[in-house]
């Protein structure tokens, strides 16, 4: 989820260490029609795409509880119920070790 936020960001802040953090909610004064590379005079966010950020200088947002719950909503079980039922049947028939 944090990388998804980086991909959705239109503005990034440059910190003193040369790292870019995505601006997830631009300030009201950030120009909506700014060109790439334009800097907001109020919050100093730079309009750019995540693909313009040097990979070693991208500072992703920390993973939060919100991110975990968003991910849990999207995942699917790797094994279907019918396959689990087959395993249960086999275990009941042959035991856990499979040795009679």
N, C-alpha and C positions, 0 to 999 in steps of 0.2 A: 504493500500500500504506500509506503513512503516514496518509492520510485515512481509510482503512478502520479503522486502529487507533484513530483519534479517534472514529469512529462506534461502535466496540465498547466504548470506555471508559465506565465507570460513575462514575469519580472523576477529578477534575482538581485539580492544584496551582495556586495563585495565586502568582505571583512578585512581587517588589517593584516591577516595572514595570507591573503590572496585567494580565499575560498569563497565560493558562490553558494548562497542559501536561497532556495526558492521562496518567493513571496506568495503565500497561499491566498492572501486577501489583500490586494493592492489598496493603498490609501485612496481616499476619494479624489485626491488631486493628481493621481497618476493618469497621464494622458491615454485615453483609450485608443486613440488613432496614432500613437507614437510609432516611429520607425524603429527597426532593430538597431540597438545601440544607443537610443535616446535615453537620457537619464532624467528621472522625475526630480524637479527642483525642490520639492518638499521633502520626500523621504529618501531620495538618492538611489532608488531602485533602478536597475538597468533593464530595459526591455530586450529580452533575448530568449531564444529557445534553449532547452536543455542540451540540444545537440551542439550549441555554440560554446558550451562550458567545457573547459579542458577536463577530461575524466578524473584526473588526480586532484582537481580543485572543486569538485562537486561535494557539497556538504548536505547529505540527505537528512530529512527530518528524523528525529528519533522515533522508534516504534512505540506506539502508545496502545493503551487498552482499546481505544476506538479502532485502531488499525486491526487488532486481533479480531474484534467482533465483526468488522467488515469482511475479513478474510473467511471467517467461519460461516458467514452467510453464503459464500460463493463456492465452498468446497463440496465435493461429492464423495461418497464412500468409494474406496478403491475396489472393494469386493462386494458383489451383490448378495442379497439375502439367499437366493437359491444356491449359490456356491457355499455359503456358510452352512446351510441346511445339509448339503452333501458331506461336508466335513463332520458335522455332528452325527450323521448317520454312520459314516465310516468309523468314527471314534466309538460310538455305541456298539458297533458290530465287532471291531478288532481291538479296541482299547487304545490308550494313548500311545503306546510304543509300537503298535502294529504287530506285536508278537502274540500269537495265540497261546 
